[in-house]
Amino acid sequence: PLCKAIRTLDVQADSGVRTVYSGDLIPENPNIAPISDRIPIVKLARGQRIRLEAYAKLGRGKVHAKWQPVSACTYRYKPIVRIDYSRCNACGKCAEICPRRVFVEEDGKVVVAREMECILCTDCIKVCDVKPPPIQISWDDSVFIFYVESVGSLSVERIIFEALKIYEEKFMEFMNLLEGLVNEPKKD
């Protein structure tokens, strides 16, 4: 199986500074390649040389951090932002203070323009002079918004796809164990 990839590199900077890229690596198997040929590896000064043999081994972050393609992965609830226009004086203070520009002023009133950007900080409620404030901030705890940031080794789509494959494998393993327990003969 394709569990390991070997690449070699032998590069010299003859005339001036040279950046060595992932595309300079020579593959043992050309079907296994980095996500991009333009990933910088090292800069060489004139006269410097690098020679190496690199091994890439298939694995998961559970075993070692080097297999974690994600630099950040978070989730949050879907925000719900409502304005009671019968009580709003359209002063615009909420639009001014909002760090994510959730509110905008349109046609003499404040409207929710980017609800999904709300981070639930409630600065808009705190700055409002109307008591109780006409703005209501809450969240839908049945809807999650996921943020996945890649370090560049895999696309976000690929990270999610691979994660779902792993979950599917683990779910099937769990179902098989459960089925074994259910079908196990009872002891008297």
C-alpha positions as CSV (number, residue, x, y, z in Angstrom):
1,P,0.0,0.0,0.0
2,L,0.9,3.6,-0.4
3,C,1.8,4.3,3.3
4,K,5.2,5.9,2.7
5,A,6.6,8.3,0.1
6,I,10.3,8.9,-0.5
7,R,11.6,12.0,-2.2
8,T,15.2,13.1,-2.7
9,L,16.7,16.6,-3.1
10,D,20.1,17.7,-4.4
11,V,20.2,21.4,-5.1
12,Q,23.0,24.0,-5.2
13,A,22.8,27.8,-5.5
14,D,25.4,28.5,-8.1
15,S,24.7,32.2,-8.8
16,G,23.1,34.1,-6.0
17,V,20.3,33.3,-3.6
18,R,18.0,30.4,-4.5
19,T,14.8,29.3,-3.0
20,V,14.3,25.6,-2.9
21,Y,10.7,24.5,-3.4
22,S,8.7,21.3,-2.9
23,G,8.7,21.0,-6.7
24,D,12.5,20.5,-6.5
25,L,12.0,17.2,-4.6
26,I,12.4,14.2,-6.9
27,P,9.8,11.5,-6.1
28,E,10.3,7.8,-5.9
29,N,6.7,7.4,-6.9
30,P,5.4,10.3,-9.2
31,N,1.8,9.5,-8.3
32,I,2.4,10.8,-4.7
33,A,3.0,14.5,-4.7
34,P,2.8,17.6,-2.4
35,I,-0.4,19.6,-2.7
36,S,1.7,22.3,-4.5
37,D,5.1,22.5,-6.2
38,R,5.5,26.1,-4.8
39,I,5.9,25.3,-1.1
40,P,9.2,26.9,0.0
41,I,11.6,24.6,1.8
42,V,14.8,26.7,2.3
43,K,16.7,29.6,0.9
44,L,20.3,28.9,-0.1
45,A,23.0,31.5,-0.4
46,R,25.4,31.5,-3.3
47,G,27.6,28.4,-3.1
48,Q,25.4,26.6,-0.6
49,R,24.0,23.1,-1.3
50,I,21.4,20.9,0.2
51,R,21.2,17.2,-0.3
52,L,18.6,15.1,1.5
53,E,16.2,12.1,1.4
54,A,12.8,12.8,2.8
55,Y,10.3,10.2,4.0
56,A,6.6,11.0,4.3
57,K,4.7,8.4,6.3
58,L,0.9,8.1,6.4
59,G,-0.6,8.7,9.8
60,R,-3.0,10.6,12.0
61,G,-2.7,13.5,14.4
62,K,-3.8,11.1,17.2
63,V,-0.4,9.4,16.9
64,H,1.7,12.5,16.4
65,A,1.2,16.2,15.8
66,K,3.1,16.1,12.5
67,W,0.1,14.6,10.9
68,Q,-2.3,17.4,11.9
69,P,-3.1,19.4,8.7
70,V,-5.2,21.8,10.7
71,S,-3.9,24.9,12.4
72,A,-7.3,25.9,13.8
73,C,-10.6,24.2,14.0
74,T,-13.5,25.8,16.0
75,Y,-17.2,25.8,16.1
76,R,-19.9,28.0,17.4
77,Y,-23.6,28.3,17.5
78,K,-25.5,30.1,14.8
79,P,-26.2,33.6,16.1
80,I,-29.7,35.1,16.1
81,V,-29.9,38.9,16.1
82,R,-33.3,40.6,16.3
83,I,-34.3,44.3,16.5
84,D,-37.7,45.4,17.8
85,Y,-38.2,48.3,15.5
86,S,-41.2,49.6,17.5
87,R,-38.7,50.5,20.3
88,C,-35.5,51.2,18.3
89,N,-34.6,55.0,18.0
90,A,-32.2,54.3,15.1
91,C,-29.3,56.2,16.8
92,G,-26.8,53.9,15.1
93,K,-24.6,53.4,18.2
94,C,-24.9,49.6,17.8
95,A,-23.6,49.8,14.2
96,E,-20.7,52.0,15.3
97,I,-19.6,49.7,18.2
98,C,-20.1,46.3,16.6
99,P,-16.6,44.8,16.0
100,R,-18.0,42.5,13.2
101,R,-20.1,45.1,11.4
102,V,-23.3,43.1,11.9
103,F,-25.5,46.2,11.7
104,V,-25.8,48.9,9.0
105,E,-27.8,52.0,8.8
106,E,-30.3,52.0,5.8
107,D,-33.1,54.4,5.1
108,G,-33.1,55.9,8.5
109,K,-33.0,52.7,10.5
110,V,-30.5,50.2,11.8
111,V,-30.8,46.7,10.1
112,V,-29.1,43.4,10.7
113,A,-26.9,43.0,7.6
114,R,-24.5,40.2,8.6
115,E,-26.1,38.1,11.2
116,M,-23.7,35.2,10.7
117,E,-20.7,37.5,11.7
118,C,-22.1,38.1,15.2
119,I,-19.8,36.8,17.9
120,L,-22.3,37.2,20.7
121,C,-20.3,39.9,22.4
122,T,-23.4,42.0,23.3
123,D,-21.6,45.3,22.9
124,C,-24.6,46.5,20.9
125,I,-26.9,45.9,23.8
126,K,-24.6,47.5,26.3
127,V,-24.2,50.7,24.3
128,C,-28.0,51.1,23.6
129,D,-29.7,54.0,25.4
130,V,-33.1,52.5,25.2
131,K,-34.0,50.3,28.2
132,P,-34.7,47.5,27.8
133,P,-32.7,47.4,24.6
134,P,-34.6,46.7,21.4
135,I,-31.8,44.4,20.3
136,Q,-31.9,40.7,21.2
137,I,-28.9,38.5,20.8
138,S,-29.2,34.7,21.1
139,W,-28.2,31.6,19.3
140,D,-29.6,28.5,17.8
141,D,-28.0,25.6,19.6
142,S,-29.2,23.1,17.0
143,V,-27.0,24.7,14.3
144,F,-23.2,24.8,14.4
145,I,-20.8,26.9,12.3
146,F,-17.5,25.2,11.9
147,Y,-14.2,27.0,11.0
148,V,-11.4,24.9,9.7
149,E,-8.1,26.5,8.8
150,S,-5.5,24.5,6.9
151,V,-1.7,24.7,7.3
152,G,-1.6,24.3,3.5
153,S,-0.7,20.6,3.3
154,L,-4.3,19.7,2.5
155,S,-7.3,21.8,1.3
156,V,-10.1,22.4,3.9
157,E,-12.4,20.3,1.7
158,R,-10.0,17.4,1.8
159,I,-9.5,17.7,5.6
160,I,-13.2,17.5,6.1
161,F,-13.7,14.6,3.7
162,E,-10.9,12.6,5.3
163,A,-12.3,13.4,8.8
164,L,-15.7,12.1,7.7
165,K,-14.1,8.9,6.4
166,I,-12.5,8.4,9.8
167,Y,-15.7,9.0,11.6
168,E,-17.5,6.6,9.3
169,E,-14.9,3.9,10.0
170,K,-15.2,4.4,13.7
171,F,-19.0,4.4,13.6
172,M,-18.9,1.1,11.7
173,E,-16.5,-0.4,14.2
174,F,-18.8,0.7,17.0
175,M,-21.9,-0.7,15.3
176,N,-20.1,-4.1,14.8
177,L,-19.2,-4.2,18.5
178,L,-22.7,-3.3,19.5
179,E,-24.1,-5.9,17.2
180,G,-21.8,-8.5,18.7
181,L,-23.1,-7.6,22.2
182,V,-26.7,-7.8,21.1
183,N,-26.3,-11.1,19.4
184,E,-24.1,-12.6,22.2
185,P,-25.8,-15.7,23.7
186,K,-27.1,-15.2,27.2
187,K,-25.4,-17.2,30.0
188,D,-27.6,-18.9,32.5
